[in-house]
Amino acid sequence: MATRSRRDSPRTQSTPSASATTDSKEPSRTGEKLQKVLARAGIGSRREMERWIEAGRVAVNGKTAKLGDRVDDRARLAVDGRALETAPAQETRCILYHKPPGEVCSRSDPEGRRTVFGRLPSVKTGRWISIGRLDFNTSGLLLFTTDGELANALMHPSSNIEREYMVRVLGDVTQDMLQRMVEGVMLEDGVARFADIQDGGGDGVNRWYYVVLMEGRNREVRRLWESQGLTVSRLKRVRYGNVFIPSKVKQGHWVEMERGDIKSLYQIGGLTPKDMARTTAKDREAMERQFGKRHGRGVAKKTGRS
């Protein structure tokens, strides 16, 4: 899976730079490693955060940080002179969002288009971090977490997580085309292939297929079909790992993930599972309103294809 070279900026507010601050409080000697806390905030991987620390971009309690620093919950962190809000160390929150076409996966858009973050519930601390992306015209399953370390682990190329898509193709599809896309096709950024292709039915030149990818390169599903002279007219992600979109979660709606699915994501990422953060009454009410009735806490179930 292709790593993302560009990270969304952390939620920040202006603060004096490390050199202009005279706070004498030292970093903790018994807390967590600084790079781990930064990774959990969703800025980047631990290794990338180590490079940022070495470059002097990070401050702790007003002083330029150094590799080896540890911090506790009381530490005031800043990146590039702007304060950073971090998430709790032992709690996580994960939600499933059904993205409609016409939304971008960045926090803001210079063209003024709607972003996926605009429909998500608020969080008390930290921020929502997207686990992967979908392009503007693609709909379907998107996962969000408050644990940046989990997001980074799942987006790492070594994770090998299955992503299943439902795709409507315009054109005459032959068995030779399907075989080539499974064996591998050379695209501009390297060889790409589907791990599996299943016929989903259809009439005439419009047919549906279910395809599985093991990585997440930009527009990879569309480009593979286009390499065979075919056009993708609709594309929807229906599964990520073991998690499917529940049929009750319509486009533009979100649902809290259940404990078993969250634990599965941590296992796939090679991380120790964390406790689930409690959902607020306000968020439960908002979730219930989406489904048009009051039925208690909604969860993302493992279901069949939608």
C-alpha positions in Angstrom: 0.0 0.0 0.0 1.4 3.4 -0.9 2.3 5.6 2.0 0.9 9.1 2.0 3.6 11.7 1.5 1.4 14.5 2.7 -0.1 14.6 6.2 -3.0 16.7 7.4 -1.8 19.4 9.8 -2.6 18.8 13.5 -5.3 20.9 15.1 -3.3 23.9 16.3 -3.3 27.3 17.7 -0.7 30.0 17.7 1.9 29.9 20.4 5.3 31.4 21.0 8.2 29.6 19.4 10.5 27.4 21.5 13.4 30.0 21.3 11.2 32.8 22.5 9.8 31.0 25.5 11.5 30.9 28.9 9.4 28.2 30.6 12.0 26.2 32.6 10.0 23.0 33.1 11.9 20.0 31.8 10.4 17.1 29.9 9.3 14.1 32.0 11.8 11.3 32.5 9.1 8.7 33.2 6.4 9.3 30.5 6.1 8.1 27.0 8.6 8.6 24.3 8.0 11.9 22.5 8.0 10.5 19.0 5.3 7.9 20.1 3.0 10.7 21.4 3.5 12.7 18.2 2.7 9.6 16.0 -0.5 9.0 18.0 -1.6 12.6 17.2 -1.6 11.5 13.6 1.2 13.8 12.2 3.3 11.0 10.9 5.1 7.7 11.7 7.4 7.4 14.7 10.5 7.4 12.4 9.3 10.6 10.7 8.7 12.2 14.1 12.2 11.3 15.1 13.5 13.3 12.1 11.3 16.2 13.1 12.7 16.2 16.6 16.3 16.1 15.3 15.5 19.0 13.0 14.4 21.1 16.0 10.7 21.4 14.8 9.3 20.1 18.1 9.2 21.9 21.5 8.2 20.5 24.9 7.1 23.0 27.6 8.6 25.8 25.6 12.0 24.2 25.0 13.3 22.6 21.8 13.0 18.9 22.2 15.7 16.3 21.6 15.6 12.6 20.9 15.2 10.6 24.1 12.8 13.1 25.6 9.7 11.6 27.4 6.5 13.4 28.1 3.5 13.0 30.3 -0.1 14.2 30.0 0.8 17.6 31.4 3.4 18.4 28.8 2.7 21.3 26.5 3.8 20.2 23.0 4.3 22.4 19.9 5.3 21.7 16.3 6.7 24.4 14.2 5.8 26.9 16.8 2.1 25.9 17.1 0.5 24.1 20.0 -0.5 20.5 19.5 -3.5 18.8 21.1 -2.8 15.1 21.8 -5.2 12.2 22.4 -5.3 10.1 25.6 -2.6 7.4 25.7 -4.7 4.4 26.7 -8.0 5.2 25.0 -9.1 5.1 21.4 -12.2 5.9 19.4 -12.9 4.5 15.9 -15.8 5.1 13.6 -17.0 4.0 10.2 -18.2 6.6 7.8 -20.1 6.0 4.5 -18.6 8.5 2.2 -20.7 9.8 -0.6 -19.3 10.9 -4.0 -18.4 14.5 -4.1 -16.4 14.8 -0.8 -12.7 15.2 -0.4 -10.7 13.4 2.3 -8.6 16.4 3.4 -9.6 18.7 6.3 -10.1 21.7 4.0 -10.2 22.2 0.3 -9.0 25.3 -1.7 -11.9 24.8 -4.1 -14.4 24.9 -1.3 -15.7 21.4 -1.8 -17.3 19.4 1.0 -14.9 17.4 3.1 -15.5 14.1 4.9 -14.5 15.7 8.2 -17.5 18.0 8.1 -20.0 15.3 9.0 -18.0 13.6 11.8 -18.8 13.9 15.5 -16.6 16.1 17.7 -13.9 14.6 20.0 -13.0 16.0 23.4 -9.3 15.6 22.9 -7.1 14.8 19.9 -8.7 14.7 16.4 -10.1 12.4 13.8 -7.5 10.7 11.6 -8.5 9.0 8.4 -7.2 5.5 7.8 -6.5 5.8 4.1 -8.5 7.8 1.6 -11.0 7.6 -1.2 -11.0 9.8 -4.2 -13.5 12.6 -4.9 -15.9 10.5 -7.1 -15.6 7.2 -5.0 -18.1 6.3 -2.3 -18.1 3.8 0.5 -16.3 2.7 3.6 -13.9 5.1 5.4 -12.5 4.4 8.8 -11.5 7.1 11.3 -9.6 6.9 14.6 -8.3 9.2 17.3 -5.1 7.0 17.4 -2.6 8.2 14.8 -0.2 5.3 15.6 -3.0 2.9 14.6 -3.7 4.8 11.4 0.0 4.9 10.5 0.4 1.2 11.1 -2.6 0.3 9.0 -1.5 2.5 6.1 2.1 1.1 6.1 2.9 -0.9 3.0 3.6 -4.0 5.1 0.1 -4.2 6.5 -1.3 -6.1 3.4 -4.9 -5.3 4.3 -7.7 -6.4 1.9 -9.8 -3.6 0.4 -12.8 -4.7 -1.5 -14.6 -2.6 -4.0 -17.9 -2.8 -5.9 -17.3 -1.4 -9.4 -19.6 -0.8 -12.4 -17.7 -1.1 -15.7 -18.8 0.2 -19.0 -17.5 -1.8 -22.0 -17.1 -5.4 -23.2 -15.1 -7.3 -20.5 -13.3 -10.4 -21.7 -11.8 -13.2 -19.7 -8.4 -12.3 -21.0 -8.8 -8.8 -19.5 -9.7 -10.2 -16.1 -6.8 -12.5 -16.2 -4.3 -9.8 -17.0 -5.6 -7.6 -14.1 -5.1 -10.5 -11.7 -1.6 -11.4 -13.0 -0.5 -7.7 -13.0 -0.5 -4.7 -15.2 2.3 -2.1 -15.5 1.0 1.3 -14.6 3.0 4.6 -14.5 3.9 4.0 -10.8 4.7 0.3 -11.1 2.9 -3.1 -11.4 -0.6 -3.3 -10.0 -3.0 -6.2 -9.7 -6.3 -7.3 -8.2 -6.0 -10.1 -5.6 -9.5 -11.3 -6.7 -12.2 -10.4 -9.2 -15.8 -11.7 -8.9 -18.6 -11.1 -11.4 -21.4 -9.1 -9.7 -23.9 -9.3 -12.6 -25.5 -6.7 -14.8 -27.0 -6.2 -18.2 -25.5 -5.3 -21.6 -22.2 -3.3 -21.5 -22.8 -2.2 -17.9 -21.6 -4.9 -15.5 -20.7 -5.0 -11.8 -17.7 -6.7 -10.3 -16.2 -7.1 -6.9 -12.5 -6.6 -6.8 -9.9 -6.9 -4.0 -6.7 -4.8 -3.6 -4.0 -5.3 -1.1 -2.7 -1.7 -1.3 -4.1 1.8 -1.7 -2.4 3.6 -4.5 -4.1 6.7 -5.9 -7.0 5.7 -8.2 -5.6 2.2 -8.6 -8.9 0.5 -9.2 -9.9 2.9 -11.9 -6.5 2.9 -13.5 -6.4 -0.9 -13.7 -9.7 -1.1 -15.6 -8.7 1.9 -17.8 -5.5 -0.1 -18.7 -7.9 -2.5 -20.5 -9.7 0.2 -22.4 -12.7 0.1 -20.0 -14.5 2.9 -18.1 -15.5 2.8 -14.4 -18.9 4.5 -14.1 -19.3 3.8 -10.4 -17.0 2.8 -7.6 -17.7 2.0 -4.0 -15.5 0.5 -1.2 -17.5 -2.1 0.7 -14.9 -3.7 2.9 -11.6 -2.9 4.7 -10.0 -6.0 6.3 -12.9 -7.7 8.2 -15.1 -4.7 8.4 -18.0 -4.2 6.0 -20.4 -1.3 5.7 -23.6 -2.1 7.7 -26.6 -1.8 5.4 -28.3 0.7 7.8 -25.4 3.2 7.4 -26.4 5.3 4.5 -24.2 7.8 2.6 -23.1 10.7 4.7 -23.7 8.8 8.0 -21.3 7.4 10.5 -21.4 4.7 13.2 -19.2 3.7 16.2 -17.2 0.6 15.5 -17.7 -2.3 17.9 -15.0 -3.5 20.2 -14.2 -6.7 18.3 -13.5 -4.8 15.0 -11.3 -2.3 16.8 -9.3 -5.1 18.4 -8.9 -6.7 14.9 -7.5 -3.5 13.5 -4.9 -3.3 16.3 -3.9 -6.9 15.7 -3.5 -6.3 11.9 -1.4 -3.2 12.7 0.8 -5.2 15.2 -0.2 -3.0 18.1 -1.6 -3.7 21.6 -5.3 -2.9 21.6 -6.4 0.1 23.7 -9.6 0.8 25.7 -12.5 2.2 23.8 -13.3 5.8 24.7 -16.9 6.3 25.9 -19.3 7.8 23.4 -21.0 11.0 24.7 -24.8 11.2 25.1 -24.8 13.9 22.4 -23.0 11.6 19.9 -25.3 8.7 20.7 -28.3 10.9 20.0 -26.8 12.2 16.7 -26.1 8.6 15.7 -29.7 7.6 16.5 -31.1 10.5 14.5 -29.2 9.2 11.4 -31.1 5.9 11.6 -34.5 7.6 12.2 -35.2 6.0 15.5 -33.8 5.5 19.0 -32.3 2.0 19.3 -29.3 2.4 21.6 -25.7 2.4 20.7 -25.0 1.8 17.0 -22.0 -0.4 16.0 -20.4 -1.3 12.8 -21.2 -5.0 12.3 -19.5 -7.6 10.2 -22.1 -8.1 7.5 -22.3 -9.3 4.0 -21.7 -7.2 0.9 -24.0 -4.2 0.6 
